[in-house]
Amino acid sequence: MATVVAKLFHIVGPDKAFFGQKDAAQVAVLRTMVRDLNFDLELVVCPTVREPDGLALSSRNRYLSSDERKRALVLSNALNVISSTYHAGQKDVAHLLEAGSRVLATEPEVRIDYLEIVDADTLQPLTEAGAGALVAVAAYVGNTRLIDNTIL
């Protein structure tokens, strides 16, 4: 992905490049690439677009049955609980992840791939959350793998 984007940047020579926050790992790789290769452009990270009920907009959502779609809301709900708990003063990552895991456990048919709190630039795990930390979740709802995240 980085090679293709780098080639595109060389061909087009943009002043700005816009990418969605939903794929946080891609954003982290691109930030590093732009910095390391001295691209003269601004990487603009756009907020995740959400359905009215909070589900992150994704082309994969079309593969969900109506019941699976309802279950999938547990991902954004867990992120919201972690964010609220953080903003209430809890900075310990283990406690924050436990709060999110309790929410995720309410939907046993949703199979969690990961729930992590990491540095948004390096994707390295954190033990204490701070402003700008990335909370990321991936899970299978039925046969569909969904990802979501939020920045603290």
C-alpha positions in Angstrom: 0.0 0.0 0.0 2.8 2.5 0.9 4.6 1.9 -2.4 1.5 2.5 -4.4 0.7 5.7 -2.5 4.3 6.9 -2.8 4.2 6.4 -6.5 0.9 8.3 -6.7 2.4 11.1 -4.6 5.3 11.3 -7.0 3.1 11.4 -10.1 0.5 13.8 -8.8 2.6 16.0 -6.5 -0.3 16.9 -4.2 -0.2 19.7 -1.6 -2.5 17.7 0.6 -3.6 14.0 0.8 -6.7 13.0 2.6 -7.1 9.6 4.4 -9.7 8.3 6.8 -9.0 7.6 10.4 -11.0 4.4 10.3 -7.9 2.6 8.9 -5.6 3.8 11.6 -2.8 1.4 10.8 -2.7 2.7 7.2 -2.6 6.3 8.5 0.3 5.5 10.8 2.3 3.9 7.9 1.6 6.9 5.7 2.6 9.4 8.3 5.9 7.7 8.7 6.4 7.4 5.0 5.6 11.1 4.4 8.1 12.1 7.1 10.8 9.6 6.2 10.7 10.3 2.4 10.4 14.1 2.9 7.2 14.4 0.9 6.3 18.1 0.7 2.6 17.6 1.5 0.2 17.7 4.3 -1.4 14.4 5.3 -4.9 15.2 6.4 -6.6 12.5 8.5 -10.4 12.7 8.2 -12.7 11.5 11.0 -14.4 8.2 10.7 -17.9 8.6 9.1 -20.6 6.8 11.2 -24.1 5.7 10.6 -26.7 7.5 12.8 -26.5 4.6 15.3 -22.7 4.9 15.6 -21.6 2.0 13.4 -18.5 3.0 11.4 -19.3 3.4 7.7 -17.8 0.5 5.7 -18.4 -1.3 2.5 -18.2 -4.5 4.6 -21.4 -3.5 6.4 -23.4 -4.7 3.4 -22.4 -8.3 4.3 -24.1 -8.1 7.7 -27.6 -9.5 8.3 -29.9 -7.1 10.2 -29.2 -9.1 13.4 -25.4 -9.0 12.8 -25.6 -5.3 12.1 -27.3 -4.7 15.5 -24.6 -6.9 17.2 -21.8 -4.9 15.4 -22.8 -1.8 17.4 -21.0 -3.3 20.3 -17.7 -2.2 18.7 -18.5 1.5 18.8 -20.2 1.1 22.2 -17.0 -0.3 23.6 -14.9 2.5 22.1 -17.4 5.0 23.6 -17.1 3.4 27.1 -13.3 3.4 26.9 -13.3 7.1 25.8 -15.8 8.1 28.6 -13.8 6.2 31.2 -10.6 7.9 30.0 -12.2 11.3 30.1 -13.5 10.6 33.6 -9.8 10.3 34.7 -8.8 6.7 34.2 -5.4 6.5 32.4 -4.4 2.9 33.2 -4.6 1.0 29.9 -5.5 -2.3 31.6 -8.5 -0.7 33.4 -9.6 1.0 30.1 -9.3 -2.3 28.2 -11.2 -4.1 30.9 -14.1 -1.6 30.6 -14.2 -2.1 26.9 -14.0 -5.8 27.2 -17.0 -5.9 29.5 -19.0 -4.1 26.8 -17.8 -6.5 24.1 -18.7 -9.5 26.2 -22.3 -8.5 26.0 -22.4 -9.8 22.5 -20.9 -13.3 22.7 -21.5 -14.0 19.0 -19.1 -11.2 18.1 -15.6 -12.7 18.0 -13.0 -10.2 19.0 -9.7 -10.2 17.0 -8.1 -7.4 19.1 -8.9 -4.5 21.4 -5.8 -2.4 22.0 -4.7 1.0 23.1 -1.5 2.1 21.3 0.5 5.1 20.3 -1.3 6.5 17.2 2.0 7.1 15.3 4.0 4.0 16.1 1.2 1.5 16.9 3.2 0.4 20.0 1.2 -0.7 23.0 0.8 1.7 25.9 0.5 1.0 29.6 -0.8 4.5 30.3 -3.2 6.3 28.0 -2.7 9.9 27.1 -4.2 12.5 24.8 -3.9 11.2 21.2 -3.7 7.5 22.1 -5.5 5.2 19.6 -8.1 2.8 20.8 -8.5 0.1 18.1 -10.8 -2.9 17.8 -11.3 -5.6 15.2 -13.9 -8.3 15.4 -15.8 -10.8 13.4 -19.5 -10.3 13.2 -20.7 -13.5 11.5 -18.2 -14.0 8.7 -17.5 -10.2 8.3 -14.4 -8.7 9.9 -15.0 -5.1 11.0 -12.5 -2.6 12.4 -13.1 0.6 14.3 -11.1 3.0 16.4 -11.1 6.3 18.3 -8.5 8.8 19.4 -8.5 9.7 23.1 
